[in-house]
Amino acid sequence: GVQTCALPIWSRITLQGAGKLSTVINFAPTSTASAFKFSDGASSISQVAIKDMGFFGSNSQIKTAIEVDDASEISIKGVSVGGPNMWTGGNASVALALHGRQMIRVDDFDVWADAPITIGLNPNTGAYLSLDQSQFHDCYLIGGAYHPIITIATGTQITNVEFSGVQAWVLGTHGLYWDDTTSSQRSYALTIKNVRWEQSAYAGGWGVYIINHTVLQNSVIDNFYASGSSSNNGWYLRGIDHFEITGNSVYDLPGTCLDVASSTNSSVYVRNLWCASSGAMVNLTGVNQFTGEYYLNGVARKTYVESTLCADQIGRASCRERV
């Protein structure tokens, strides 16, 4: 059936539908609102699930399908949000908005929305436990023209978070975008795996764009395919430590394949990175400790950077490149 509603959800509740498009929530708020909000105010909630249903909402109001505030052991499985022009409004309607805590599992999740997933601060603890020990598995995420597929807010602390399974990221301004200028706690163990980001027409978009104000440690990009318009780029990383790009990750456009050109980056490891298109660039200027095996402009390259001495884009001079 089709229901029009806006509901707060508390602990130990399961919302069970009959299938993604068999049970449909048709949400048309008259002011900014969330169809389902998992929240208990100043307290944390736990053990809540939403399964096997869909959301439509084509009116012009900004809206969110599922909002989660300070929650533990949350399961979102077999859920669909939107379709062509079916989850829009103010160019800022969100499918899933996460604001804190841990053990949040999102599985078999397909979206066509202005902003598919946003991740922000915990309203009760701030940066602490923004998102911990959580997984996004088998997601088909189609974005709009004004927002990234996944947006992580400034100040957010990410710890042991994984995107895995089948990850189709389509359109949007960027794939994953995290411009952090305010964090005071380190983040660590972010895994981005098996992603294909494609069809974005946004000039200057990046498959992954991360600036961390404190540090993002021990994280991995594995088997990531970045494509789109000729003005899109691959991976832009700042404020990282012990970061690995591996698993035959591919960038097939003529822009910047990889940019780790900052003294805020240290211990960057690259294996089986393929910058496939003629004219693609790799920028290592200023990076502390880079070890890389990558294919660039038709040439297999091995580069080792001991300190901040690297001075150009292709690993010559003090970068000790071996071709």
TORDRENZA-302225 format. One record per residue (C-alpha): residue number from 1; x, y, z; residue in one letter. Coordinates in steps of 0.5 Angstrom, whole numbers, always signed. Example, Ala and Ser with C-alpha at 12.3 -4.5 7.8 and 13.67 -1.06 7.14 Angstrom:
<atoms>
   vonu      c1      c2      c3   lodo
      1     +25      -9     +16      a
      2     +27      -2     +14      s
</atoms>
This chain:
<atoms>
   vonu      c1      c2      c3   lodo
      1      +0      +0      +0      g
      2      +2      +7      +0      v
      3      +2     +11      +6      q
      4      +3     +19      +8      t
      5      +7     +20     +15      c
      6     +12     +23     +19      a
      7     +14     +18     +25      l
      8     +19     +19     +31      p
      9     +22     +12     +32      i
     10     +24      +9     +39      w
     11     +28      +3     +41      s
     12     +27      -4     +40      r
     13     +22      -3     +34      i
     14     +22      -6     +27      t
     15     +19      -3     +21      l
     16     +17      -9     +16      q
     17     +15      -8      +9      g
     18     +13     -13      +4      a
     19     +18     -11      -1      g
     20     +22      -5      -4      k
     21     +16      -3      -8      l
     22     +10      -7      -5      s
     23     +10      -2      +1      t
     24     +11      +5      -1      v
     25     +12     +11      +4      i
     26      +9     +17      +0      n
     27     +12     +23      +4      f
     28     +10     +30      +2      a
     29     +11     +35      +8      p
     30      +9     +42      +8      t
     31     +16     +44     +12      s
     32     +23     +41     +12      t
     33     +22     +34     +16      a
     34     +24     +27     +16      s
     35     +19     +21     +14      a
     36     +22     +17     +19      f
     37     +27     +19     +25      k
     38     +30     +14     +29      f
     39     +31     +19     +36      s
     40     +30     +19     +43      d
     41     +32     +26     +44      g
     42     +38     +27     +49      a
     43     +39     +19     +50      s
     44     +41     +14     +45      s
     45     +37      +9     +42      i
     46     +38      +2     +40      s
     47     +36      -4     +36      q
     48     +32      -1     +31      v
     49     +30      -4     +24      a
     50     +27      -2     +18      i
     51     +26      -7     +12      k
     52     +23      -8      +5      d
     53     +20      -2      +3      m
     54     +20      +4      -1      g
     55     +20     +12      -1      f
     56     +17     +17      -6      f
     57     +16     +24      -5      g
     58     +16     +29     -11      s
     59     +14     +35      -8      n
     60     +18     +42      -8      s
     61     +20     +41      +0      q
     62     +26     +39      +3      i
     63     +26     +32      +6      k
     64     +29     +26      +9      t
     65     +27     +19      +8      a
     66     +31     +16     +14      i
     67     +34     +20     +19      e
     68     +38     +17     +25      v
     69     +41     +21     +31      d
     70     +45     +18     +36      d
     71     +43     +10     +35      a
     72     +46      +3     +36      s
     73     +45      -3     +33      e
     74     +41      +0     +27      i
     75     +39      -5     +21      s
     76     +37      -1     +14      i
     77     +36      -7      +9      k
     78     +32      -8      +3      g
     79     +30      +0      +2      v
     80     +29      +4      -4      s
     81     +29     +11      -4      v
     82     +26     +15     -10      g
     83     +27     +14     -17      g
     84     +27     +19     -23      p
     85     +24     +26     -20      n
     86     +21     +22     -14      m
     87     +26     +24      -8      w
     88     +27     +32     -10      t
     89     +26     +38      -6      g
     90     +30     +44      -6      g
     91     +35     +41      -9      n
     92     +37     +38      -2      a
     93     +33     +32      -1      s
     94     +37     +27      +3      v
     95     +35     +19      +3      a
     96     +39     +17      +9      l
     97     +42     +22     +14      a
     98     +46     +19     +20      l
     99     +48     +23     +26      h
    100     +52     +19     +31      g
    101     +54     +13     +34      r
    102     +55      +5     +32      q
    103     +54      -1     +29      m
    104     +49      +2     +24      i
    105     +48      -3     +18      r
    106     +46      -1     +11      v
    107     +45      -7      +6      d
    108     +41      -7      -1      d
    109     +40      +0      -1      f
    110     +38      +4      -7      d
    111     +37     +11      -8      v
    112     +36     +16     -13      w
    113     +36     +23      -9      a
    114     +39     +30      -9      d
    115     +43     +28      -4      a
    116     +44     +20      -2      p
    117     +47     +19      +4      i
    118     +50     +25      +9      t
    119     +54     +23     +15      i
    120     +54     +29     +21      g
    121     +56     +30     +28      l
    122     +52     +26     +34      n
    123     +47     +31     +37      p
    124     +49     +29     +44      n
    125     +56     +27     +44      t
    126     +59     +32     +38      g
    127     +65     +29     +34      a
    128     +65     +23     +39      y
    129     +62     +17     +36      l
    130     +59     +21     +30      s
    131     +60     +14     +26      l
    132     +63      +8     +29      d
    133     +63      +0     +27      q
    134     +59      +1     +21      s
    135     +58      -2     +14      q
    136     +54      +0      +8      f
    137     +54      -6      +3      h
    138     +51      -7      -4      d
    139     +49      +0      -5      c
    140     +46      +3     -11      y
    141     +46     +11     -10      l
    142     +44     +16     -16      i
    143     +45     +23     -14      g
    144     +43     +30     -17      g
    145     +47     +36     -20      a
    146     +48     +39     -13      y
    147     +51     +35      -8      h
    148     +56     +29      -7      p
    149     +53     +22      -7      i
    150     +56     +21      +0      i
    151     +57     +27      +4      t
    152     +61     +27     +11      i
    153     +60     +34     +15      a
    154     +66     +38     +18      t
    155     +68     +36     +25      g
    156     +66     +29     +24      t
    157     +70     +23     +27      q
    158     +69     +17     +23      i
    159     +72     +10     +26      t
    160     +72      +3     +23      n
    161     +67      +5     +17      v
    162     +66      +1     +11      e
    163     +63      +1      +4      f
    164     +63      -6      +1      s
    165     +60     -11      -3      g
    166     +57      -8     -10      v
    167     +58      +0      -9      q
    168     +55      +4     -15      a
    169     +55     +11     -15      w
    170     +52     +15     -20      v
    171     +52     +22     -22      l
    172     +53     +27     -16      g
    173     +58     +33     -16      t
    174     +63     +28     -12      h
    175     +63     +21     -10      g
    176     +65     +21      -3      l
    177     +66     +28      +0      y
    178     +69     +30      +6      w
    179     +72     +37      +7      d
    180     +74     +37     +15      d
    181     +76     +44     +17      t
    182     +74     +43     +25      t
    183     +75     +36     +27      s
    184     +79     +35     +34      s
    185     +80     +28     +34      q
    186     +83     +23     +30      r
    187     +79     +19     +25      s
    188     +81     +12     +23      y
    189     +80      +5     +19      a
    190     +75      +8     +13      l
    191     +75      +3      +8      t
    192     +72      +4      +1      i
    193     +72      -2      -3      k
    194     +69      -4     -10      n
    195     +66      +3     -12      v
    196     +64      +5     -19      r
    197     +63     +12     -19      w
    198     +61     +15     -26      e
    199     +56     +19     -31      q
    200     +58     +26     -26      s
    201     +58     +32     -31      a
    202     +60     +36     -25      y
    203     +66     +40     -27      a
    204     +72     +39     -22      g
    205     +69     +33     -19      g
    206     +73     +28     -15      w
    207     +71     +20     -14      g
    208     +74     +21      -7      v
    209     +75     +28      -4      y
    210     +78     +28      +3      i
    211     +81     +34      +7      i
    212     +82     +32     +15      n
    213     +83     +37     +20      h
    214     +87     +33     +25      t
    215     +88     +26     +21      v
    216     +85     +20     +18      l
    217     +89     +14     +20      q
    218     +90      +7     +17      n
    219     +85      +7     +11      s
    220     +84      +4      +5      v
    221     +81      +5      -2      i
    222     +81      -2      -6      d
    223     +78      -3     -13      n
    224     +75      +4     -14      f
    225     +73      +6     -21      y
    226     +73     +13     -23      a
    227     +70     +16     -29      s
    228     +65     +21     -32      g
    229     +66     +27     -36      s
    230     +73     +30     -38      s
    231     +73     +35     -32      s
    232     +72     +29     -27      n
    233     +78     +27     -23      n
    234     +80     +21     -18      g
    235     +83     +22     -11      w
    236     +84     +28      -7      y
    237     +87     +26      +0      l
    238     +90     +31      +5      r
    239     +91     +30     +13      g
    240     +92     +22     +12      i
    241     +97     +17     +15      d
    242     +98     +10     +13      h
    243     +93     +10      +7      f
    244     +93      +5      +2      e
    245     +90      +5      -5      i
    246     +90      -2      -8      t
    247     +86      -7     -12      g
    248     +87      -5     -19      n
    249     +84      +2     -18      s
    250     +82      +5     -25      v
    251     +82     +13     -27      y
    252     +80     +13     -34      d
    253     +80     +21     -35      l
    254     +85     +26     -37      p
    255     +85     +30     -31      g
    256     +88     +29     -24      t
    257     +88     +21     -22      c
    258     +91     +22     -16      l
    259     +93     +28     -11      d
    260     +97     +27      -5      v
    261    +101     +33      -5      a
    262    +101     +36      +2      s
    263    +106     +35      +8      s
    264    +100     +33     +12      t
    265    +100     +27      +8      n
    266    +105     +21     +11      s
    267    +106     +14      +9      s
    268    +102     +13      +3      v
    269    +102      +6      -1      y
    270     +99      +5      -8      v
    271     +99      -1     -11      r
    272     +96      -3     -18      n
    273     +93      +4     -19      l
    274     +92      +5     -27      w
    275     +91     +12     -29      c
    276     +89     +10     -36      a
    277     +88     +16     -40      s
    278     +93     +20     -44      s
    279     +94     +26     -40      g
    280     +93     +24     -33      a
    281     +97     +27     -28      m
    282     +99     +24     -21      v
    283    +101     +30     -16      n
    284    +106     +28     -10      l
    285    +109     +34      -9      t
    286    +111     +35      -1      g
    287    +108     +28      +1      v
    288    +112     +25      +7      n
    289    +113     +18      +5      q
    290    +110     +15      -1      f
    291    +111      +8      -4      t
    292    +107      +7     -11      g
    293    +107      +2     -16      e
    294    +102      +5     -22      y
    295    +101      +6     -29      y
    296    +101     +13     -32      l
    297    +101     +15     -39      n
    298    +103      +9     -42      g
    299    +108      +7     -37      v
    300    +109      +3     -31      a
    301    +112      +7     -25      r
    302    +115      +5     -19      k
    303    +116     +11     -14      t
    304    +119     +12      -7      y
    305    +119     +18      -3      v
    306    +123     +19      +3      e
    307    +121     +26      +6      s
    308    +118     +32      +3      t
    309    +123     +33      -3      l
    310    +119     +31      -9      c
    311    +118     +36     -13      a
    312    +114     +34     -19      d
    313    +108     +31     -22      q
    314    +111     +24     -25      i
    315    +116     +22     -19      g
    316    +123     +24     -22      r
    317    +128     +28     -19      a
    318    +129     +27     -11      s
    319    +123     +22     -12      c
    320    +127     +16     -14      r
    321    +123     +14     -19      e
    322    +124      +7     -23      r
    323    +121      +6     -29      v
</atoms>
